[in-house]
């Protein structure tokens, strides 16, 4: 599982850079093609006082993509053979690269062009609310929409800054718990329609392929079919469409017992998956590969060692028999 916008934090997985060759090479493969922007993002990632902060798209987008992709490559380098991929928001693009839909170079180019186009989007944000989507109908409007459905009582609202702040105040006065996500962009809302239109033009210039392995889409709440993978409209619309993570997880776990592996920073998807009845009952399991927050280089490395040991104990390394492995692409997800 690959987390999306909001999962990023300062020095996420930085303890692996320069120590894990597969991880290091994969990060460089994402950032090096971006030239000066990639070098600046890497420098901010490796420092203790990043500037601009990681809620700025010019830093958050390339670094989150790089860490997700590098963690996916690292886990697979151990001999894990995924049965399927699942991503949350941007994480779905990472999943699509590993599933063979996009080349890495095309995906990085599209990512950066989206970042550039988003500069024209009015300021906004995303708000995680401890409530079901149906409960929040009265708070919608004035550009504020449901941006993600993550769990039965975990919904993300997205919209322009002024309207979202008004909703935040109303929720507080009504006694509802909410939390702003680390982004200044109203992802998964109509505010990004202009970005989607520009992206579709770019998508017509890249090669698209059916997934070589099952790819579950959190926009469709089902596996991606060949016609979906080849659709420029499908990929272009993702910044504006709601993330249906919970329904997609339902479908994924309904299709069979799984060992879910969160390959990316934080443990937001792990927390969401632990609440699912299939995991609570023990029929499926979930494993994070990194700490919930930055605790220093050694803790990054300890978390990776522990994840590898768990996968080895389950018989999932080197093609050994065991549960089907799942590497899934916004709370720290949206």
BAKOLVEX-514931 format. One record per residue (C-alpha): residue number from 1; x, y, z. Coordinates in nm, 4 decimals. Layout:
BEGIN
[NUM; [X; Y; Z]]
...
***
This chain:
BEGIN
[1; [0.0000; 0.0000; 0.0000]]
[2; [0.1354; 0.3421; -0.0942]]
[3; [0.0235; 0.6485; 0.1073]]
[4; [-0.0580; 0.9844; -0.0477]]
[5; [-0.0631; 1.3552; 0.0276]]
[6; [-0.0554; 1.4299; 0.3989]]
[7; [0.1660; 1.1328; 0.4849]]
[8; [0.4866; 1.3282; 0.4227]]
[9; [0.6942; 1.4570; 0.7131]]
[10; [1.0417; 1.6009; 0.7628]]
[11; [1.3241; 1.3498; 0.7089]]
[12; [1.0847; 1.0663; 0.6269]]
[13; [1.2972; 0.7554; 0.5640]]
[14; [1.6101; 0.9743; 0.5416]]
[15; [1.7988; 0.7213; 0.7543]]
[16; [1.7883; 0.4785; 0.4605]]
[17; [1.9435; 0.7160; 0.2065]]
[18; [2.3065; 0.6268; 0.1459]]
[19; [2.2690; 0.3101; 0.3547]]
[20; [2.0237; 0.1003; 0.1508]]
[21; [2.1516; 0.0919; -0.2107]]
[22; [1.8194; -0.0092; -0.3690]]
[23; [1.6347; 0.2648; -0.1793]]
[24; [1.9019; 0.5253; -0.2591]]
[25; [1.9101; 0.4464; -0.6307]]
[26; [1.5305; 0.4573; -0.6525]]
[27; [1.5094; 0.7977; -0.4797]]
[28; [1.7739; 0.9339; -0.7152]]
[29; [1.5870; 0.7909; -1.0157]]
[30; [1.2888; 1.0090; -0.9191]]
[31; [1.4705; 1.3281; -0.8160]]
[32; [1.7641; 1.3446; -1.0591]]
[33; [1.5467; 1.4010; -1.3720]]
[34; [1.4009; 1.7103; -1.2027]]
[35; [1.7386; 1.8834; -1.2153]]
[36; [1.7740; 2.1826; -0.9850]]
[37; [1.4269; 2.1279; -0.8349]]
[38; [1.5125; 1.7667; -0.7543]]
[39; [1.8441; 1.8611; -0.5964]]
[40; [1.6736; 2.1267; -0.3838]]
[41; [1.4058; 1.8806; -0.2719]]
[42; [1.6687; 1.6240; -0.1746]]
[43; [1.8702; 1.8832; 0.0181]]
[44; [1.5612; 1.9933; 0.2123]]
[45; [1.4664; 1.6315; 0.2780]]
[46; [1.8055; 1.5528; 0.4305]]
[47; [1.8255; 1.8672; 0.6447]]
[48; [1.6640; 1.9143; 0.9841]]
[49; [1.5111; 2.2509; 0.8942]]
[50; [1.3495; 2.2235; 0.5498]]
[51; [1.2539; 2.5390; 0.3618]]
[52; [0.9990; 2.5621; 0.2149]]
[53; [0.8022; 2.3369; 0.4518]]
[54; [0.6837; 1.9962; 0.3361]]
[55; [0.3240; 2.1104; 0.2928]]
[56; [0.4421; 2.2990; -0.0178]]
[57; [0.3759; 2.0985; -0.3353]]
[58; [0.7218; 2.1691; -0.4799]]
[59; [0.8705; 1.9666; -0.1934]]
[60; [0.5932; 1.7324; -0.0781]]
[61; [0.5012; 1.5910; -0.4193]]
[62; [0.8441; 1.4795; -0.5485]]
[63; [0.9688; 1.3648; -0.2076]]
[64; [0.6581; 1.1642; -0.1213]]
[65; [0.6588; 1.0026; -0.4651]]
[66; [1.0305; 0.9248; -0.4302]]
[67; [0.9987; 0.7667; -0.0845]]
[68; [0.6905; 0.5625; -0.1793]]
[69; [0.8566; 0.4368; -0.4966]]
[70; [1.1878; 0.3634; -0.3241]]
[71; [1.0178; 0.1704; -0.0430]]
[72; [0.8248; -0.0342; -0.2977]]
[73; [1.1443; -0.1177; -0.4825]]
[74; [1.3233; -0.1995; -0.1564]]
[75; [1.0546; -0.4418; -0.0386]]
[76; [1.0424; -0.6125; -0.3766]]
[77; [1.4238; -0.6430; -0.3767]]
[78; [1.3874; -0.8780; -0.0788]]
[79; [1.2086; -1.1259; -0.3020]]
[80; [0.8511; -1.0250; -0.2186]]
[81; [0.6188; -1.0998; -0.5102]]
[82; [0.3096; -0.8786; -0.4766]]
[83; [-0.0320; -1.0249; -0.5469]]
[84; [-0.1654; -0.6724; -0.6039]]
[85; [-0.0944; -0.3016; -0.5566]]
[86; [-0.3090; -0.0360; -0.3884]]
[87; [-0.2323; 0.3349; -0.3602]]
[88; [-0.3956; 0.6291; -0.1850]]
[89; [-0.4132; 0.9519; -0.3881]]
[90; [-0.0646; 1.0128; -0.5314]]
[91; [0.0269; 0.6664; -0.4132]]
[92; [-0.1885; 0.5240; -0.6901]]
[93; [0.0524; 0.6719; -0.9446]]
[94; [0.3420; 0.5009; -0.7668]]
[95; [0.1467; 0.1751; -0.7691]]
[96; [0.0798; 0.2214; -1.1417]]
[97; [0.4530; 0.2547; -1.2126]]
[98; [0.5328; -0.0660; -1.0238]]
[99; [0.2439; -0.2426; -1.1971]]
[100; [0.3851; -0.1419; -1.5358]]
[101; [0.1161; 0.1064; -1.6467]]
[102; [0.3560; 0.4038; -1.6632]]
[103; [0.7297; 0.4230; -1.7084]]
[104; [0.8995; 0.5930; -1.4153]]
[105; [1.0233; 0.8777; -1.6360]]
[106; [0.6737; 0.9490; -1.7694]]
[107; [0.5220; 0.9364; -1.4203]]
[108; [0.7815; 1.1810; -1.2818]]
[109; [0.7263; 1.4175; -1.5747]]
[110; [0.3484; 1.4114; -1.5182]]
[111; [0.3947; 1.4616; -1.1446]]
[112; [0.6090; 1.7704; -1.1954]]
[113; [0.3813; 1.9199; -1.4584]]
[114; [0.0903; 1.8808; -1.2158]]
[115; [0.2915; 2.0611; -0.9492]]
[116; [0.3604; 2.3444; -1.1920]]
[117; [-0.0063; 2.3673; -1.2970]]
[118; [-0.1201; 2.3689; -0.9331]]
[119; [0.0515; 2.7044; -0.8788]]
[120; [-0.2485; 2.8666; -1.0460]]
[121; [-0.4970; 2.6935; -0.8125]]
[122; [-0.6307; 2.9256; -0.5377]]
[123; [-0.5102; 2.8370; -0.1865]]
[124; [-0.7045; 2.5655; -0.0104]]
[125; [-0.6546; 2.2546; 0.1943]]
[126; [-0.7894; 1.9289; 0.3295]]
[127; [-0.9570; 1.8521; 0.6602]]
[128; [-0.9788; 1.5045; 0.8154]]
[129; [-1.2993; 1.4627; 1.0154]]
[130; [-1.3939; 1.1878; 1.2602]]
[131; [-1.7315; 1.1238; 1.0974]]
[132; [-1.8897; 0.9287; 0.8153]]
[133; [-1.9367; 1.0971; 0.4802]]
[134; [-2.3172; 1.0965; 0.5128]]
[135; [-2.2953; 1.2842; 0.8444]]
[136; [-2.1085; 1.5698; 0.6775]]
[137; [-2.3580; 1.6503; 0.4017]]
[138; [-2.4706; 1.9680; 0.5806]]
[139; [-2.1143; 2.1026; 0.5813]]
[140; [-2.0612; 2.0744; 0.2069]]
[141; [-2.0935; 2.3579; -0.0428]]
[142; [-1.9133; 2.6752; -0.1450]]
[143; [-1.6460; 2.4555; -0.3043]]
[144; [-1.6046; 2.2203; -0.0068]]
[145; [-1.6540; 1.8538; -0.1052]]
[146; [-1.5748; 1.5059; 0.0243]]
[147; [-1.2185; 1.4420; -0.0895]]
[148; [-1.1628; 1.0967; 0.0615]]
[149; [-1.3520; 0.8193; 0.2371]]
[150; [-1.0926; 0.6353; 0.4467]]
[151; [-1.2929; 0.4501; 0.7108]]
[152; [-1.6498; 0.4371; 0.8451]]
[153; [-1.5733; 0.7408; 1.0625]]
[154; [-1.2783; 0.8900; 0.8807]]
[155; [-1.3679; 1.1333; 0.6026]]
[156; [-1.1597; 1.4060; 0.4426]]
[157; [-1.3131; 1.7326; 0.3236]]
[158; [-1.1384; 1.9441; 0.0622]]
[159; [-1.1926; 2.2950; -0.0675]]
[160; [-1.0792; 2.6584; -0.0936]]
[161; [-0.9150; 2.8078; 0.2124]]
[162; [-1.1832; 3.0543; 0.3272]]
[163; [-1.4697; 2.8075; 0.2886]]
[164; [-1.2727; 2.5254; 0.4509]]
[165; [-1.1876; 2.7411; 0.7522]]
[166; [-1.5560; 2.8242; 0.7927]]
[167; [-1.6381; 2.4530; 0.7882]]
[168; [-1.3621; 2.3870; 1.0406]]
[169; [-1.5165; 2.6422; 1.2779]]
[170; [-1.8649; 2.4949; 1.2329]]
[171; [-1.7377; 2.1447; 1.3049]]
[172; [-1.5662; 2.2655; 1.6235]]
[173; [-1.8788; 2.4464; 1.7419]]
[174; [-2.0792; 2.1285; 1.6778]]
[175; [-1.8367; 1.9243; 1.8870]]
[176; [-1.6856; 1.7310; 1.5957]]
[177; [-1.3172; 1.6412; 1.5846]]
[178; [-1.1162; 1.7474; 1.2789]]
[179; [-0.7534; 1.7935; 1.1764]]
[180; [-0.5918; 1.9845; 0.8911]]
[181; [-0.3694; 1.7800; 0.6617]]
[182; [-0.0213; 1.8930; 0.5593]]
[183; [-0.1129; 2.0457; 0.2256]]
[184; [-0.2022; 2.3884; 0.0896]]
[185; [-0.3818; 2.2427; -0.2133]]
[186; [-0.7496; 2.1335; -0.2210]]
[187; [-0.6788; 1.7932; -0.3766]]
[188; [-0.9697; 1.5757; -0.4907]]
[189; [-1.1999; 1.8706; -0.5430]]
[190; [-1.3280; 2.0619; -0.8501]]
[191; [-1.0698; 2.3335; -0.7785]]
[192; [-0.8192; 2.1163; -0.9662]]
[193; [-1.0281; 2.0808; -1.2833]]
[194; [-0.7858; 2.3075; -1.4794]]
[195; [-0.4968; 2.0828; -1.3716]]
[196; [-0.6858; 1.7763; -1.4926]]
[197; [-0.7436; 1.9319; -1.8345]]
[198; [-0.3747; 2.0186; -1.8770]]
[199; [-0.2701; 1.6732; -1.7576]]
[200; [-0.4917; 1.4981; -2.0089]]
[201; [-0.3133; 1.6757; -2.2923]]
[202; [0.0219; 1.5548; -2.1555]]
[203; [-0.1045; 1.2014; -2.1056]]
[204; [-0.1679; 1.1723; -2.4780]]
[205; [0.2087; 1.1911; -2.5293]]
[206; [0.3079; 0.9034; -2.2988]]
[207; [0.2858; 0.5280; -2.3249]]
[208; [0.0135; 0.3582; -2.1197]]
[209; [-0.0061; -0.0167; -2.0683]]
[210; [-0.2430; -0.2628; -1.8981]]
[211; [-0.1147; -0.3512; -1.5488]]
[212; [0.1158; -0.6528; -1.5387]]
[213; [-0.0112; -0.7313; -1.1880]]
[214; [-0.3494; -0.6529; -1.0295]]
[215; [-0.3795; -0.2828; -0.9487]]
[216; [-0.6680; -0.1793; -0.7258]]
[217; [-0.7854; 0.1772; -0.7861]]
[218; [-0.9065; 0.3863; -0.4944]]
[219; [-1.1006; 0.5956; -0.7464]]
[220; [-1.2915; 0.3017; -0.8932]]
[221; [-1.3054; 0.0891; -0.5744]]
[222; [-1.2105; -0.2156; -0.7819]]
[223; [-0.9201; -0.3537; -0.9866]]
[224; [-0.8079; -0.1477; -1.2837]]
[225; [-0.9176; -0.3026; -1.6125]]
[226; [-0.7098; -0.2726; -1.9304]]
[227; [-0.9454; -0.0086; -2.0689]]
[228; [-0.9074; 0.1965; -1.7484]]
[229; [-0.5290; 0.1795; -1.7611]]
[230; [-0.5262; 0.2995; -2.1209]]
[231; [-0.7654; 0.5895; -2.0553]]
[232; [-0.6042; 0.9342; -2.0441]]
[233; [-0.9293; 1.0707; -1.8973]]
[234; [-0.9086; 0.8269; -1.6032]]
[235; [-0.5539; 0.9255; -1.5046]]
[236; [-0.6086; 1.2974; -1.5682]]
[237; [-0.9159; 1.3151; -1.3430]]
[238; [-0.7474; 1.1713; -1.0336]]
[239; [-0.6584; 1.5069; -0.8694]]
[240; [-1.0282; 1.6019; -0.8793]]
[241; [-1.1947; 1.2677; -0.7966]]
[242; [-1.2623; 1.1510; -0.4380]]
[243; [-1.0377; 0.8802; -0.2934]]
[244; [-1.2542; 0.5812; -0.1991]]
[245; [-0.9961; 0.4028; 0.0117]]
[246; [-1.2344; 0.2208; 0.2453]]
[247; [-1.4560; 0.0738; -0.0296]]
[248; [-1.1442; -0.0289; -0.2203]]
[249; [-0.9960; -0.1965; 0.0872]]
[250; [-1.3282; -0.3780; 0.1300]]
[251; [-1.3024; -0.5104; -0.2242]]
[252; [-0.9340; -0.6037; -0.1877]]
[253; [-0.9826; -0.7973; 0.1362]]
[254; [-1.3060; -0.9458; 0.0075]]
[255; [-1.1136; -1.0960; -0.2834]]
[256; [-0.8882; -1.2982; -0.0511]]
[257; [-0.6796; -1.3037; 0.2647]]
[258; [-0.3816; -1.0681; 0.2447]]
[259; [-0.0622; -0.9577; 0.4077]]
[260; [-0.0889; -0.5823; 0.3513]]
[261; [0.2441; -0.3988; 0.3431]]
[262; [0.2483; -0.0198; 0.3731]]
[263; [0.5452; 0.0917; 0.1638]]
[264; [0.5868; 0.4606; 0.2412]]
[265; [0.6250; 0.7149; 0.5207]]
[266; [0.4170; 0.7014; 0.8354]]
[267; [0.1608; 0.4396; 0.9231]]
[268; [-0.1638; 0.6028; 0.8185]]
[269; [-0.2788; 0.3231; 0.5876]]
[270; [-0.1697; 0.0645; 0.8429]]
[271; [-0.3935; 0.2288; 1.1032]]
[272; [-0.6867; 0.2361; 0.8617]]
[273; [-0.6375; -0.1283; 0.7637]]
[274; [-0.6127; -0.2427; 1.1265]]
[275; [-0.9699; -0.1253; 1.1766]]
[276; [-1.1011; -0.3588; 0.9060]]
[277; [-1.2805; -0.6711; 1.0308]]
[278; [-1.0639; -0.9008; 0.8135]]
[279; [-0.7525; -0.7767; 0.9942]]
[280; [-0.9160; -0.7686; 1.3385]]
[281; [-1.0260; -1.1305; 1.2933]]
[282; [-0.6775; -1.2408; 1.1901]]
[283; [-0.7743; -1.3572; 0.8412]]
[284; [-0.5556; -1.0814; 0.6964]]
[285; [-0.2649; -0.8875; 0.8441]]
[286; [-0.0986; -0.5513; 0.7951]]
[287; [0.2641; -0.4458; 0.8237]]
[288; [0.4281; -0.1010; 0.8145]]
[289; [0.7838; -0.0565; 0.6904]]
[290; [0.8693; 0.2835; 0.8438]]
[291; [0.8108; 0.4630; 1.1759]]
[292; [0.4969; 0.6701; 1.2285]]
[293; [0.7144; 0.9841; 1.2441]]
[294; [1.0797; 1.0801; 1.2209]]
[295; [1.2655; 0.9291; 1.5174]]
[296; [1.6164; 0.9362; 1.3746]]
[297; [1.8161; 0.7378; 1.1182]]
[298; [1.8589; 0.4264; 1.3309]]
[299; [1.4855; 0.3974; 1.3897]]
[300; [1.4261; 0.4092; 1.0135]]
[301; [1.6694; 0.1236; 0.9687]]
[302; [1.5281; -0.0712; 1.2641]]
[303; [1.1751; -0.0472; 1.1235]]
[304; [1.2923; -0.1776; 0.7852]]
[305; [1.4802; -0.4671; 0.9462]]
[306; [1.1730; -0.5572; 1.1514]]
[307; [0.9509; -0.5514; 0.8426]]
[308; [1.1871; -0.7783; 0.6518]]
[309; [1.2076; -1.0209; 0.9432]]
[310; [0.8281; -1.0352; 0.9660]]
[311; [0.7947; -1.1063; 0.5948]]
[312; [1.0603; -1.3762; 0.6190]]
[313; [0.8763; -1.5348; 0.9124]]
[314; [0.5589; -1.5401; 0.7013]]
[315; [0.7457; -1.7155; 0.4194]]
[316; [0.7026; -1.4236; 0.1788]]
[317; [1.0637; -1.3648; 0.0743]]
[318; [1.2205; -1.5162; -0.2338]]
[319; [0.8968; -1.6536; -0.3700]]
[320; [0.8452; -1.8857; -0.0722]]
[321; [0.4874; -2.0035; -0.0073]]
[322; [0.2706; -1.8043; 0.2273]]
[323; [-0.0018; -1.5424; 0.2268]]
[324; [-0.0412; -1.3326; -0.0871]]
[325; [0.1709; -1.0200; -0.0466]]
[326; [0.0102; -0.6848; -0.1174]]
[327; [0.1972; -0.3620; -0.1757]]
[328; [-0.0489; -0.0898; -0.2006]]
[329; [-0.0996; 0.5207; -0.3977]]
[330; [-0.4658; 1.1083; 0.0834]]
[331; [-0.4378; 1.0867; 0.7119]]
[332; [-0.1889; 1.1099; 0.7203]]
[333; [-0.3654; 1.0026; 0.4500]]
[334; [-0.6479; 1.1955; 0.3335]]
***
